[in-house]
């Protein structure tokens, strides 16, 4: 299981257009600390394609874009699209 799959599953279950999580919330979900790079806006920016970093693929696959508030250590995930099918996420 990829590290950020729990975040993707969580976001896929959300009905709201916006979901706000603290860095700690995300760390609890993924079972580990976020890397120091998460303090940089680039870490949260979605890149297209299969070469995108795993954290970006996770929330993009769930149909969200991240809007981090780095000083507050919070991220608002805003629905951007219909979630993409993911073979790693069960339908139940």
Secondary structure, DSSP 4 states (H G I P E B T S, - for coil): --TTHHHHHHHHH--SSEEEEEHHHHHHHHTSPPPGGGGSHHHHS---STTS-HHHHHHHHTTEEEEEETTTTEEEEEE-SPPPP-TTS---
